[in-house]
Amino acid sequence: MILIQDTVLSDTVARGAVQAVQKAEDLRFIDLLIKGGWVMVPLAILLFLGLVIFVERYLTIRKAAKDEANLLVQVKQHILSGNLDLASAVCRNSNSPLGRMLQKGLLRIGRPIKDIEGAIENIGKLEVAKLEKNVSILGIVAGIAPMLGFVGTIAGVIRIFYNIAQTDNISMGLIADGLYQKMITSAAGLMIGILAYIGYHILNIMVDKVILKLETDAVEFVDLLEQPGR
């Protein structure tokens, strides 16, 4: 009789374990996100916003960072041959930050070098501002996302104590509901914050490289204008 009871108990435990495993397998990723509660909505918006800004800025900065060595060579050749109009046309057709900077410098030829340098520097600042447009928003996303995740954590704790207060009963079912929200929102907020932080610094590194290249080419252009005979 004892053997039969032990067998029945073992079968019951085994079936319970199998059902628990099947239930865990049936829990989809989207279900986990839903359990995060309302905080997941602003987190999803931040994720979408961060991805859109990163992709758009990455493509824009990468286009601006393309090698313009050929452009500078052509401009030099036309300047040395005295054909300033053709040099200006080459800059205009390039439709690039460097092209616009050099074109502004060409339009100032005949004036003091300081005026030419100032004009090129002003255009350079405008071009850099265009490249950095919306990049700071990624930094904001990197800071806000973990804070929203923390708000979800607080909301999950509140839900746990509210459920306990309503039922006057402490059980794993009541606690698990709030723990789901607490852990999911915290994890989502941290992941979004980390991705935004990485994207923000990647874009800043790319912009710094473009700035260095523009400054180098601008100095080379001004040196050309300062050569004897110019």
Backbone bond lengths (Angstrom), bond angles and torsions (degrees), N, CA, C in turn:
res aa  C-N    CA-C-N  psi(-1)  N-CA   C-N-CA  omega(-1)  CA-C   N-CA-C  phi
1 M - - - 1.476 - - 1.534 109.36 -
2 I 1.308 116.81 -44.82 1.463 121.58 178.52 1.519 110.11 -62.54
3 L 1.352 115.95 -39.15 1.467 120.70 179.84 1.520 110.59 -63.10
4 I 1.336 115.49 -40.55 1.475 119.74 179.65 1.524 110.32 -65.03
5 Q 1.339 116.64 -42.76 1.464 120.56 179.69 1.524 110.78 -63.00
6 D 1.329 115.64 -42.05 1.465 119.53 178.52 1.521 111.06 -62.44
7 T 1.338 115.03 -39.32 1.473 119.41 -179.94 1.523 110.95 -65.45
8 V 1.344 114.89 -44.54 1.475 119.71 179.38 1.527 110.50 -62.82
9 L 1.341 116.19 -41.90 1.460 120.77 179.82 1.521 111.04 -63.80
10 S 1.339 115.41 -41.49 1.467 119.66 179.75 1.522 110.78 -64.33
11 D 1.352 115.92 -41.67 1.471 119.99 178.75 1.524 111.06 -64.00
12 T 1.331 115.71 -38.65 1.473 119.54 179.79 1.518 111.36 -65.24
13 V 1.337 115.03 -44.05 1.467 119.88 178.51 1.521 110.75 -63.71
14 A 1.312 116.64 -41.61 1.462 121.16 -179.73 1.525 110.94 -63.55
15 R 1.368 115.71 -43.71 1.467 119.01 179.23 1.520 110.66 -64.48
16 G 1.337 115.87 -38.78 1.466 119.49 178.45 1.512 111.85 -63.51
17 A 1.324 116.03 -40.58 1.460 120.08 179.27 1.521 111.42 -65.46
18 V 1.356 114.97 -42.71 1.471 119.31 178.90 1.522 111.01 -63.18
19 Q 1.329 116.94 -42.79 1.464 120.69 178.64 1.524 111.58 -63.40
20 A 1.326 116.51 -38.12 1.468 120.60 179.27 1.520 110.69 -65.24
21 V 1.346 115.06 -41.53 1.464 119.13 178.95 1.516 110.70 -65.17
22 Q 1.365 116.08 -43.57 1.459 119.75 179.09 1.521 111.28 -62.71
23 K 1.327 117.01 -39.67 1.464 121.02 178.97 1.520 110.48 -65.20
24 A 1.338 117.10 -39.59 1.459 120.62 178.23 1.517 111.24 -65.47
25 E 1.362 115.95 -37.31 1.453 119.86 178.89 1.521 111.07 -68.98
26 D 1.332 116.25 -33.81 1.459 120.19 -179.33 1.527 112.55 -73.48
27 L 1.337 117.80 -15.48 1.453 121.59 -178.77 1.530 108.72 -74.90
28 R 1.304 115.98 105.83 1.445 120.94 -176.51 1.525 111.49 -82.46
29 F 1.348 114.79 165.38 1.454 120.65 -178.59 1.526 110.92 -62.13
30 I 1.322 116.41 -39.84 1.461 120.06 -179.82 1.524 110.89 -64.70
31 D 1.341 116.22 -33.06 1.469 119.70 177.32 1.522 111.15 -65.28
32 L 1.323 115.62 -38.60 1.464 119.45 177.41 1.529 110.81 -63.33
33 L 1.336 116.01 -41.65 1.457 119.56 179.52 1.523 111.29 -63.55
34 I 1.333 116.18 -39.79 1.459 120.37 179.76 1.522 110.45 -63.20
35 K 1.325 116.06 -36.25 1.462 119.71 179.86 1.530 111.80 -66.82
36 G 1.338 117.25 -14.21 1.450 120.24 178.01 1.516 113.22 -70.63
37 G 1.324 116.86 -15.91 1.463 120.06 176.16 1.518 113.27 84.34
38 W 1.320 115.82 -165.28 1.463 122.37 -173.79 1.522 113.35 -65.26
39 V 1.338 117.21 -23.26 1.471 119.92 -179.47 1.523 111.31 -63.60
40 M 1.334 117.27 -24.40 1.462 120.25 -179.38 1.520 112.04 -67.47
41 V 1.331 117.92 -23.09 1.472 120.81 -179.99 1.534 111.24 -66.51
42 P 1.351 119.66 -55.36 1.472 118.11 176.92 1.523 112.76 -63.86
43 L 1.331 117.51 -30.78 1.464 119.41 176.98 1.529 110.54 -65.60
44 A 1.334 116.84 -39.46 1.465 120.61 177.69 1.528 110.58 -65.12
45 I 1.332 116.54 -39.00 1.469 120.51 177.71 1.529 110.35 -63.48
46 L 1.328 116.88 -43.08 1.468 120.72 178.59 1.528 110.89 -63.02
47 L 1.329 116.67 -40.31 1.461 120.46 179.37 1.525 110.65 -63.24
48 F 1.325 116.48 -46.27 1.464 120.91 179.52 1.524 110.79 -62.77
49 L 1.325 116.65 -45.15 1.459 121.57 179.64 1.528 111.06 -61.11
50 G 1.323 116.32 -45.00 1.454 120.43 179.84 1.521 112.77 -62.66
51 L 1.332 116.83 -41.94 1.467 120.48 179.72 1.521 111.46 -65.29
52 V 1.332 116.51 -43.85 1.474 120.42 -179.75 1.526 110.72 -61.67
53 I 1.333 116.65 -46.67 1.463 120.69 -178.82 1.527 110.64 -64.67
54 F 1.332 117.07 -43.58 1.462 119.75 -178.11 1.527 111.40 -62.53
55 V 1.324 117.13 -48.21 1.467 120.49 -177.80 1.532 110.61 -63.72
56 E 1.335 116.93 -45.35 1.465 120.69 -178.35 1.532 111.53 -64.07
57 R 1.342 116.93 -45.59 1.463 120.71 -179.79 1.526 111.36 -69.22
58 Y 1.332 116.65 -36.89 1.465 120.34 -179.78 1.523 110.67 -61.42
59 L 1.332 116.56 -45.61 1.458 120.21 -179.82 1.528 111.11 -67.03
60 T 1.343 116.68 -39.36 1.462 120.78 -179.77 1.531 111.43 -65.67
61 I 1.325 116.64 -47.19 1.465 120.58 -178.57 1.529 110.96 -67.87
62 R 1.321 115.45 -37.80 1.470 118.99 178.87 1.533 110.67 -63.61
63 K 1.329 116.08 -38.70 1.465 119.97 177.15 1.517 110.74 -64.39
64 A 1.339 116.68 -40.90 1.467 120.77 179.71 1.521 111.76 -69.99
65 A 1.332 117.14 -23.25 1.467 121.12 -176.29 1.523 112.84 -87.97
66 K 1.325 117.53 -0.70 1.470 118.81 -178.97 1.528 110.20 -61.52
67 D 1.303 115.43 151.16 1.462 121.29 -174.66 1.531 110.68 -64.10
68 E 1.336 115.92 123.56 1.469 121.73 -179.77 1.533 111.28 -110.75
69 A 1.325 116.03 23.20 1.464 119.69 -178.14 1.524 110.96 -60.53
70 N 1.326 116.52 -39.99 1.462 120.35 -179.42 1.525 111.14 -64.36
71 L 1.347 116.54 -36.31 1.459 120.63 178.82 1.525 110.77 -62.62
72 L 1.314 116.80 -46.37 1.458 120.85 -179.00 1.521 111.31 -64.50
73 V 1.322 116.61 -37.42 1.464 120.72 178.84 1.524 110.33 -64.10
74 Q 1.338 115.74 -44.72 1.469 119.05 179.57 1.525 111.45 -62.90
75 V 1.337 115.99 -43.07 1.464 120.06 179.92 1.528 110.19 -61.83
76 K 1.316 116.74 -41.75 1.470 120.68 178.87 1.526 110.78 -60.06
77 Q 1.328 115.23 -45.83 1.461 119.53 -177.90 1.528 111.33 -61.23
78 H 1.328 116.42 -44.02 1.455 120.16 -178.79 1.534 111.49 -68.89
79 I 1.335 117.09 -35.96 1.470 120.10 178.20 1.523 110.30 -66.28
80 L 1.340 116.56 -45.09 1.460 120.90 -179.16 1.527 111.67 -64.83
81 S 1.341 116.05 -30.00 1.461 119.54 178.08 1.527 111.89 -85.67
82 G 1.333 116.12 -4.09 1.459 120.78 177.66 1.518 114.81 83.94
83 N 1.318 116.97 8.46 1.474 120.81 -178.52 1.529 109.24 -96.08
84 L 1.323 116.47 80.13 1.462 120.83 -175.88 1.526 111.93 -72.36
85 D 1.329 116.75 -32.27 1.470 120.04 179.77 1.525 111.01 -64.18
86 L 1.319 116.14 -41.74 1.464 119.79 178.77 1.527 111.06 -68.42
87 A 1.337 116.46 -37.30 1.462 120.15 176.85 1.520 110.56 -63.18
88 S 1.325 116.88 -41.44 1.466 121.02 178.35 1.518 111.09 -65.60
89 A 1.346 117.10 -37.65 1.462 121.17 179.26 1.531 110.73 -65.49
90 V 1.337 116.13 -39.55 1.475 120.15 177.96 1.525 110.32 -61.85
91 C 1.320 117.19 -42.82 1.473 121.49 179.10 1.525 110.77 -64.14
92 R 1.331 115.29 -42.74 1.462 119.59 -178.30 1.529 111.46 -65.32
93 N 1.306 116.89 -39.41 1.467 120.99 -178.26 1.520 112.93 -73.66
94 S 1.334 117.25 -20.22 1.469 119.59 -179.12 1.522 111.65 -69.47
95 N 1.345 116.60 -28.37 1.475 122.10 179.60 1.534 111.34 49.70
96 S 1.322 115.39 51.52 1.462 121.84 -178.85 1.521 109.14 -134.94
97 P 1.333 117.61 161.56 1.467 119.90 177.48 1.520 112.96 -55.84
98 L 1.339 116.52 -44.72 1.460 119.83 179.88 1.525 110.59 -64.03
99 G 1.320 117.05 -40.94 1.457 120.74 179.68 1.522 112.05 -60.96
100 R 1.314 116.26 -41.94 1.466 119.27 179.70 1.534 111.55 -69.22
101 M 1.321 116.50 -35.21 1.470 119.49 177.33 1.523 110.84 -66.13
102 L 1.342 116.70 -46.11 1.458 119.83 -178.91 1.526 111.40 -67.15
103 Q 1.316 116.48 -36.55 1.462 119.71 178.89 1.528 111.25 -62.31
104 K 1.329 116.01 -41.68 1.458 120.05 177.56 1.537 110.39 -62.97
105 G 1.331 116.36 -38.65 1.459 119.64 177.45 1.517 112.00 -66.24
106 L 1.339 116.44 -39.27 1.464 120.23 179.31 1.525 111.67 -64.09
107 L 1.323 115.71 -36.33 1.471 119.74 179.23 1.522 111.92 -68.02
108 R 1.342 116.88 -19.45 1.457 120.85 -178.89 1.530 112.47 -97.63
109 I 1.323 117.52 1.44 1.471 119.63 -179.13 1.524 109.59 -61.27
110 G 1.316 115.24 134.04 1.454 121.57 -174.87 1.515 111.08 110.55
111 R 1.317 115.44 -19.69 1.456 120.77 176.64 1.538 109.11 -94.63
112 P 1.332 118.38 170.54 1.475 120.34 177.49 1.531 111.67 -58.47
113 I 1.302 114.69 149.23 1.469 120.68 -178.27 1.525 111.43 -56.33
114 K 1.338 116.07 -36.94 1.462 119.61 179.89 1.525 111.50 -60.27
115 D 1.330 116.25 -38.37 1.466 119.66 177.66 1.525 111.06 -65.99
116 I 1.327 115.74 -40.23 1.471 119.93 179.11 1.521 110.13 -65.00
117 E 1.327 116.29 -45.16 1.467 120.41 178.73 1.524 110.75 -60.96
118 G 1.342 116.45 -42.46 1.464 120.18 179.82 1.522 112.11 -63.08
119 A 1.343 116.55 -41.20 1.467 120.37 179.27 1.526 111.04 -64.30
120 I 1.340 116.03 -43.68 1.468 120.14 179.24 1.529 110.44 -64.54
121 E 1.321 116.39 -41.16 1.470 120.72 -179.46 1.529 111.29 -63.99
122 N 1.326 116.63 -40.72 1.465 119.99 179.78 1.528 111.60 -64.58
123 I 1.322 116.18 -43.41 1.468 119.26 177.34 1.524 110.27 -65.19
124 G 1.341 116.04 -37.37 1.465 119.75 178.42 1.515 111.81 -61.22
125 K 1.333 116.45 -40.57 1.459 120.14 178.47 1.538 111.26 -63.52
126 L 1.319 115.63 -40.01 1.469 119.45 178.62 1.524 110.65 -65.16
127 E 1.328 116.30 -41.06 1.474 119.92 -179.69 1.524 111.14 -66.06
128 V 1.327 116.66 -40.27 1.470 120.14 178.43 1.526 110.29 -65.57
129 A 1.338 116.34 -39.50 1.463 119.93 177.85 1.525 110.89 -61.97
130 K 1.322 117.12 -37.01 1.467 120.76 177.00 1.529 110.88 -64.70
131 L 1.341 115.91 -40.92 1.465 119.69 -179.38 1.526 111.20 -67.37
132 E 1.330 116.76 -35.26 1.467 120.93 -176.80 1.523 112.77 -85.27
133 K 1.313 117.55 -0.45 1.460 121.29 -178.31 1.529 110.98 -56.67
134 N 1.325 116.17 127.53 1.478 124.55 176.64 1.531 114.37 71.44
135 V 1.340 118.06 -5.08 1.473 118.98 178.77 1.530 110.33 -63.49
136 S 1.326 116.58 -36.43 1.469 120.20 -179.48 1.529 111.81 -62.99
137 I 1.332 116.79 -24.57 1.470 119.74 178.90 1.528 110.17 -63.37
138 L 1.332 116.43 -34.61 1.473 119.19 176.61 1.523 110.74 -62.06
139 G 1.324 116.29 -37.72 1.459 119.56 176.40 1.517 111.44 -63.76
140 I 1.335 116.49 -38.00 1.466 120.78 177.76 1.530 110.29 -65.53
141 V 1.331 116.10 -43.02 1.474 120.47 178.01 1.520 110.52 -60.57
142 A 1.343 115.95 -41.57 1.473 120.32 179.78 1.518 111.91 -61.53
143 G 1.343 116.45 -30.16 1.465 119.46 179.50 1.519 113.54 -86.40
144 I 1.346 116.69 -35.07 1.461 120.34 -174.33 1.534 112.00 -79.29
145 A 1.335 117.25 -38.83 1.471 120.57 -174.21 1.537 112.89 -56.40
146 P 1.346 120.13 -49.90 1.466 118.46 177.91 1.528 112.99 -62.75
147 M 1.344 116.48 -32.73 1.467 119.43 178.61 1.523 110.86 -67.10
148 L 1.332 116.65 -38.63 1.468 119.70 176.19 1.536 110.28 -65.83
149 G 1.340 114.99 -37.75 1.464 118.06 176.07 1.509 111.52 -61.06
150 F 1.330 116.90 -37.30 1.460 121.19 177.53 1.529 110.62 -67.25
151 V 1.335 116.15 -36.67 1.470 119.64 175.49 1.526 109.78 -60.93
152 G 1.340 116.27 -41.12 1.469 119.61 176.48 1.513 112.03 -63.12
153 T 1.332 116.30 -35.10 1.466 120.20 177.23 1.525 110.74 -63.05
154 I 1.332 116.25 -46.07 1.465 120.52 178.36 1.526 110.39 -62.40
155 A 1.346 116.14 -40.86 1.466 119.83 179.48 1.525 110.69 -63.47
156 G 1.348 116.68 -37.56 1.461 120.03 178.31 1.522 112.34 -65.51
157 V 1.325 116.44 -41.21 1.469 120.38 177.62 1.523 110.57 -64.24
158 I 1.332 116.33 -41.78 1.466 120.25 177.96 1.522 110.50 -60.72
159 R 1.351 115.69 -41.31 1.467 119.06 179.79 1.530 110.82 -63.10
160 I 1.329 116.87 -39.25 1.469 119.73 179.62 1.526 110.60 -59.90
161 F 1.325 116.44 -51.16 1.465 119.69 -177.65 1.531 111.86 -69.04
162 Y 1.336 116.44 -32.20 1.469 119.18 177.38 1.525 110.59 -65.63
163 N 1.334 116.68 -44.42 1.470 120.15 179.45 1.524 111.32 -63.08
164 I 1.326 115.92 -40.52 1.464 119.74 178.98 1.523 110.65 -64.80
165 A 1.339 115.78 -41.99 1.465 120.20 -179.73 1.527 111.57 -65.84
166 Q 1.317 116.96 -35.75 1.458 120.53 -177.86 1.526 112.15 -71.95
167 T 1.325 116.40 -37.74 1.465 120.71 -175.42 1.522 113.46 -99.97
168 D 1.350 115.72 -13.42 1.462 120.29 -176.02 1.524 110.38 53.88
169 N 1.342 113.95 40.73 1.457 118.92 -176.47 1.534 108.68 -148.01
170 I 1.309 115.71 131.40 1.459 120.37 177.50 1.522 108.61 -103.50
171 S 1.311 115.66 110.46 1.465 120.68 179.30 1.522 108.70 -139.28
172 M 1.324 115.97 159.38 1.458 120.49 -178.58 1.520 111.05 -64.92
173 G 1.320 117.85 -29.94 1.459 120.37 178.85 1.509 112.16 -63.74
174 L 1.337 115.91 -42.02 1.463 120.04 178.99 1.526 111.30 -69.51
175 I 1.325 115.59 -41.15 1.459 119.83 -177.69 1.526 111.39 -71.57
176 A 1.335 117.22 -38.26 1.460 121.30 -176.22 1.517 112.19 -61.25
177 D 1.322 117.17 -35.94 1.466 120.72 -178.82 1.523 110.85 -59.73
178 G 1.327 116.19 -46.95 1.464 119.91 178.48 1.517 112.47 -71.32
179 L 1.334 117.09 -34.11 1.461 120.35 179.22 1.520 111.27 -65.48
180 Y 1.334 116.91 -37.03 1.455 120.58 175.94 1.524 110.28 -55.14
181 Q 1.326 115.29 -51.86 1.467 119.84 -178.52 1.524 110.65 -62.32
182 K 1.315 115.77 -42.48 1.463 120.44 -177.88 1.521 111.68 -61.24
183 M 1.323 117.48 -50.15 1.456 121.56 -174.38 1.525 112.04 -74.30
184 I 1.337 117.48 -40.15 1.470 120.95 -176.98 1.520 111.05 -67.01
185 T 1.325 117.28 -46.09 1.464 119.36 -179.44 1.525 111.42 -66.26
186 S 1.314 116.81 -38.01 1.469 119.55 177.94 1.525 110.54 -63.21
187 A 1.326 116.57 -46.23 1.459 120.52 -179.36 1.524 111.21 -64.61
188 A 1.344 116.66 -44.09 1.466 120.26 -179.53 1.529 110.92 -63.73
189 G 1.324 116.91 -44.32 1.465 120.30 179.66 1.514 112.06 -61.64
190 L 1.322 116.88 -43.03 1.464 120.28 179.86 1.521 111.59 -66.07
191 M 1.335 117.35 -42.70 1.462 120.67 -179.50 1.520 111.39 -63.71
192 I 1.333 117.05 -45.43 1.462 120.37 179.13 1.526 110.24 -64.07
193 G 1.334 116.74 -41.66 1.458 120.50 178.13 1.520 112.32 -61.88
194 I 1.327 117.01 -42.05 1.468 120.99 179.84 1.521 110.63 -65.06
195 L 1.333 117.03 -45.07 1.465 120.39 179.67 1.530 111.40 -62.16
196 A 1.329 116.28 -43.52 1.469 120.05 179.34 1.529 110.71 -65.01
197 Y 1.326 116.49 -38.84 1.468 121.13 179.58 1.525 110.58 -63.51
198 I 1.326 116.09 -44.42 1.470 120.09 178.56 1.522 110.44 -64.37
199 G 1.342 116.87 -45.98 1.457 120.41 179.82 1.521 112.16 -61.11
200 Y 1.323 116.31 -40.34 1.471 121.50 179.79 1.525 111.11 -59.40
201 H 1.322 117.08 -45.27 1.462 120.22 -177.61 1.528 111.72 -75.63
202 I 1.318 117.69 -31.36 1.470 119.89 175.16 1.527 110.07 -61.31
203 L 1.328 116.45 -46.52 1.462 120.43 -179.89 1.526 111.38 -65.13
204 N 1.332 117.27 -39.38 1.467 120.13 178.85 1.524 111.57 -64.54
205 I 1.314 116.66 -38.86 1.467 120.49 177.50 1.527 110.27 -63.93
206 M 1.340 116.07 -42.16 1.467 120.16 178.71 1.531 111.09 -63.62
207 V 1.330 117.02 -42.19 1.469 120.80 179.13 1.526 110.50 -64.10
208 D 1.322 117.53 -41.39 1.469 120.93 179.23 1.529 111.21 -60.70
209 K 1.323 116.88 -38.49 1.466 120.43 178.47 1.520 111.11 -66.41
210 V 1.335 116.07 -39.82 1.469 120.02 178.08 1.522 110.25 -64.87
211 I 1.339 116.66 -42.62 1.469 120.77 179.54 1.526 110.75 -60.66
212 L 1.328 116.57 -44.70 1.465 120.65 179.75 1.525 110.92 -61.11
213 K 1.324 116.15 -42.39 1.476 120.28 179.72 1.525 110.78 -65.93
214 L 1.329 117.99 -42.42 1.463 121.44 179.30 1.526 111.32 -63.58
215 E 1.328 116.17 -41.86 1.461 119.99 -179.82 1.533 110.73 -65.38
216 T 1.333 116.31 -40.40 1.466 120.52 179.58 1.522 111.00 -63.44
217 D 1.329 116.81 -46.08 1.465 120.85 -179.53 1.532 111.02 -67.69
218 A 1.337 116.79 -36.58 1.471 119.79 178.90 1.526 110.59 -65.01
219 V 1.325 117.04 -41.29 1.468 120.43 178.40 1.528 110.21 -63.98
220 E 1.327 116.64 -40.73 1.468 120.53 178.95 1.528 110.86 -64.13
221 F 1.339 116.02 -37.40 1.460 121.00 178.91 1.535 110.69 -66.47
222 V 1.319 116.71 -44.90 1.467 120.51 179.61 1.531 110.58 -65.58
223 D 1.333 117.42 -38.66 1.465 120.92 177.29 1.525 110.67 -60.50
224 L 1.324 115.27 -37.37 1.468 119.59 178.39 1.530 110.44 -63.04
225 L 1.331 115.65 -42.42 1.478 119.78 -179.70 1.525 111.99 -67.91
226 E 1.325 117.19 -25.62 1.459 121.15 -177.59 1.532 112.55 -86.31
227 Q 1.334 116.84 -4.87 1.445 119.85 -179.74 1.533 110.89 -65.10
228 P 1.329 117.43 146.42 1.465 119.97 179.89 1.541 110.94 -55.81
229 G 1.293 115.98 139.20 1.455 119.86 179.91 1.495 113.08 97.54
230 R 1.376 116.55 -11.25 1.455 119.42 177.87 1.527 109.60 -93.26
